[in-house]
Amino acid sequence: MNGWFILNLFLYFPEDKSEYIPAAFWMLLFLVFTIYTFRWIVRVSKKQEEQTREMAEEVTRKRQKQNS
């Protein structure tokens, strides 16, 4: 029962629906930034994966030369 009272404190539905426009703008802006950030992280991760793969191949080649 006490939880519902706390939730009701944060609920606000304006009569003038134009008050939703700034909230929609900021939500869209943050969504775009989130997508951009996610794509950037994936791109950096792929570069790091390739670098790691190259280093592993180099170590493998050096070990094979030492064993030969």
C-alpha positions as CSV (number, residue, x, y, z in Angstrom):
1,M,0.0,0.0,0.0
2,N,2.8,2.4,0.9
3,G,4.5,1.7,-2.5
4,W,1.6,2.9,-4.5
5,F,1.6,6.3,-2.7
6,I,5.3,6.7,-3.5
7,L,4.7,5.9,-7.2
8,N,1.8,8.4,-7.4
9,L,4.1,11.2,-6.3
10,F,6.1,10.8,-9.6
11,L,3.2,10.4,-11.9
12,Y,2.2,13.6,-13.8
13,F,0.0,13.7,-16.8
14,P,-0.3,17.2,-18.1
15,E,-3.6,18.6,-19.5
16,D,-1.6,20.5,-22.2
17,K,-0.2,17.7,-24.4
18,S,2.4,20.1,-25.8
19,E,4.4,19.6,-22.6
20,Y,5.3,16.2,-24.0
21,I,7.3,17.7,-26.9
22,P,10.5,18.6,-25.0
23,A,10.4,15.2,-23.3
24,A,10.1,13.5,-26.7
25,F,12.9,15.6,-28.1
26,W,15.3,14.7,-25.3
27,M,14.3,11.0,-25.5
28,L,15.0,11.0,-29.2
29,L,18.3,12.8,-28.7
30,F,19.4,10.3,-26.1
31,L,18.3,7.4,-28.2
32,V,20.4,8.7,-31.1
33,F,23.4,9.2,-28.8
34,T,22.9,5.7,-27.4
35,I,22.9,4.1,-30.8
36,Y,25.9,6.1,-31.9
37,T,27.8,5.1,-28.7
38,F,26.9,1.4,-29.1
39,R,28.1,1.4,-32.7
40,W,31.3,3.1,-31.7
41,I,31.9,0.5,-29.0
42,V,31.3,-2.3,-31.4
43,R,33.7,-0.8,-34.0
44,V,36.5,-0.3,-31.4
45,S,35.9,-3.8,-30.1
46,K,36.3,-5.3,-33.6
47,K,39.6,-3.4,-34.0
48,Q,40.9,-4.7,-30.7
49,E,39.8,-8.2,-31.6
50,E,41.8,-8.0,-34.8
51,Q,44.8,-6.7,-33.0
52,T,44.6,-9.5,-30.5
53,R,44.2,-12.1,-33.3
54,E,47.3,-10.7,-35.0
55,M,49.3,-10.8,-31.8
56,A,48.3,-14.4,-31.1
57,E,49.3,-15.4,-34.6
58,E,52.7,-13.7,-34.2
59,V,53.3,-15.5,-30.9
60,T,52.3,-18.8,-32.5
61,R,54.7,-18.2,-35.4
62,K,57.6,-17.4,-32.9
63,R,56.9,-20.5,-31.0
64,Q,56.9,-22.6,-34.1
65,K,60.2,-21.1,-35.2
66,Q,61.7,-21.9,-31.7
67,N,60.5,-25.5,-31.8
68,S,61.9,-26.0,-35.3
